[in-house]
Amino acid sequence: MEKLTELDVIEVVELNPSIPSACIGDKGAVLLVFGDPKDPEAYEVECVLDDGSNKWEGTFSPFQLKLVTKYVKNT
């Protein structure tokens, strides 16, 4: 799996019991990478609803997430 970086869009593929409002298939943005970026321990992710409100925010292991869209900085 390609390593995730901040602002990448992900999809939840495995649930984290400590984030009960998260669902398989939810999409979110990576807010923070924990540990070595080349071998991350976990990711802080936020899922936002269509109206802009927060659905959930929480920490996921790399195997619980799948990359949807890689963030590309516009210069």
C-alpha positions as CSV (number, residue, x, y, z in Angstrom):
1,M,0.0,0.0,0.0
2,E,1.2,3.5,-0.8
3,K,2.0,5.5,2.3
4,L,-0.5,8.0,3.3
5,T,0.4,11.7,4.0
6,E,-1.5,14.6,5.5
7,L,-4.6,15.7,3.5
8,D,-4.9,12.4,1.5
9,V,-8.5,11.2,1.2
10,I,-9.0,7.7,2.6
11,E,-11.8,5.1,3.0
12,V,-12.3,3.1,6.1
13,V,-12.0,-0.6,5.3
14,E,-11.9,-2.0,8.9
15,L,-13.6,-0.5,12.0
16,N,-11.9,0.9,15.0
17,P,-14.1,0.1,18.1
18,S,-12.9,3.3,19.8
19,I,-14.6,5.3,17.1
20,P,-18.2,4.0,17.2
21,S,-19.6,6.5,14.7
22,A,-17.2,5.5,11.9
23,C,-18.6,3.1,9.3
24,I,-17.0,0.9,6.7
25,G,-16.9,2.9,3.5
26,D,-16.7,6.3,5.2
27,K,-14.3,8.7,3.5
28,G,-12.1,11.1,5.4
29,A,-8.9,13.2,5.3
30,V,-5.7,12.4,7.0
31,L,-4.9,15.1,9.6
32,L,-1.8,13.7,11.1
33,V,0.7,10.9,10.6
34,F,2.0,9.2,13.8
35,G,5.5,7.8,13.8
36,D,8.0,7.6,10.9
37,P,6.3,8.8,7.7
38,K,8.0,5.9,5.8
39,D,6.6,3.3,8.3
40,P,3.7,5.1,10.1
41,E,2.2,3.6,13.3
42,A,-1.2,5.3,12.8
43,Y,-3.2,8.1,11.2
44,E,-5.5,10.8,12.7
45,V,-8.4,11.0,10.3
46,E,-11.5,13.3,10.2
47,C,-14.7,12.5,8.4
48,V,-16.9,15.5,7.5
49,L,-20.6,15.4,6.5
50,D,-21.9,17.1,3.3
51,D,-23.1,20.1,5.4
52,G,-19.5,20.6,6.7
53,S,-20.1,19.3,10.2
54,N,-17.8,16.7,11.8
55,K,-19.1,13.1,11.7
56,W,-16.1,11.7,13.6
57,E,-12.4,12.1,14.2
58,G,-10.1,9.4,15.4
59,T,-6.9,7.4,15.1
60,F,-6.7,4.4,12.7
61,S,-4.0,1.8,12.0
62,P,-2.7,1.7,8.4
63,F,-4.4,-1.6,7.7
64,Q,-7.8,0.0,8.6
65,L,-7.6,2.5,5.7
66,K,-7.4,2.6,2.0
67,L,-6.1,5.5,-0.2
68,V,-8.8,7.1,-2.3
69,T,-7.1,10.3,-3.5
70,K,-3.5,11.4,-3.0
71,Y,-3.2,15.0,-2.0
72,V,-1.2,17.0,-4.6
73,K,-0.1,20.5,-3.5
74,N,-0.9,23.1,-6.2
75,T,2.0,25.6,-6.6
